[in-house]
Amino acid sequence: MDYVNFKGEGISPMERYNGQGWGLLQVLLEMESQTAERPALMNFREAAARVLTRRAENAENPIEKERWLSGWLKRLETYREPAQMKSPA
């Protein structure tokens, strides 16, 4: 849900640079198949990083790549699996 609030659903024509979007739809389409070694949340983070990097590279305003991209990628790193709690012995 955070990603939608952060970068949109990806269905609006206004969410495009050079015909390429950066919303949730584009991230989901960019995701690879899930495996036990590559859980869905990891795939989501990696796909979102590729989509946002592409957005920054397509942007006319260089601030997106020079300043904003690093913050966007840092935010994606907060999308982690919760730590497994150990059972009391």
C-alpha positions in Angstrom: 0.0 0.0 0.0 2.9 2.4 0.7 4.1 2.1 -2.9 0.7 3.2 -4.2 0.7 6.2 -1.9 4.4 6.8 -2.8 4.4 6.5 -6.6 0.8 5.8 -7.7 -1.1 2.9 -9.2 0.5 3.3 -12.7 -2.7 3.6 -14.6 -2.8 7.4 -15.1 -1.4 8.8 -18.3 0.2 11.4 -16.1 2.4 8.7 -14.5 4.6 8.3 -17.6 7.9 9.5 -19.1 8.6 8.5 -22.6 5.6 6.2 -22.5 6.9 4.3 -19.5 5.1 4.3 -16.2 6.4 4.0 -12.6 3.4 3.0 -10.6 2.4 -0.3 -8.9 1.2 -1.8 -12.2 4.6 -1.4 -13.8 6.3 -2.8 -10.8 4.1 -5.9 -10.8 4.6 -6.4 -14.5 8.4 -6.1 -13.9 8.5 -8.8 -11.2 10.1 -12.1 -11.8 8.7 -15.5 -10.7 8.6 -16.1 -7.0 10.7 -19.0 -5.6 11.6 -20.1 -2.1 15.0 -18.5 -2.6 13.5 -15.3 -4.0 10.4 -14.4 -2.0 7.8 -12.0 -3.5 8.8 -9.1 -1.3 12.4 -9.3 -2.5 11.2 -9.5 -6.1 8.9 -6.5 -5.5 11.8 -4.4 -4.1 14.1 -5.3 -7.0 11.4 -4.7 -9.6 10.5 -1.3 -8.0 14.1 -0.3 -8.0 14.4 -1.0 -11.8 11.1 0.8 -12.5 12.1 3.9 -10.5 15.6 3.9 -11.9 14.1 3.9 -15.4 11.8 6.7 -14.4 14.8 8.8 -13.2 16.7 8.1 -16.5 13.6 9.1 -18.6 12.9 12.3 -16.6 13.6 15.6 -18.2 14.5 17.2 -14.8 17.9 15.9 -13.7 17.0 16.3 -10.1 15.1 13.0 -10.2 18.3 11.1 -10.9 20.7 13.3 -9.1 18.8 13.8 -5.8 15.5 11.9 -5.6 16.5 8.4 -6.9 18.7 7.6 -3.9 15.9 8.5 -1.5 13.4 6.4 -3.5 15.8 3.4 -3.4 16.4 3.9 0.3 12.6 3.8 0.9 12.3 0.6 -1.0 14.8 -1.0 1.4 12.3 -0.6 4.2 10.0 -3.1 2.4 11.4 -6.2 4.2 10.1 -9.4 5.5 9.4 -9.2 9.2 12.1 -10.8 11.4 11.2 -14.2 12.6 10.6 -14.3 16.3 12.3 -17.1 18.2 10.1 -19.3 20.4 11.0 -19.3 24.1 13.0 -22.4 25.0 
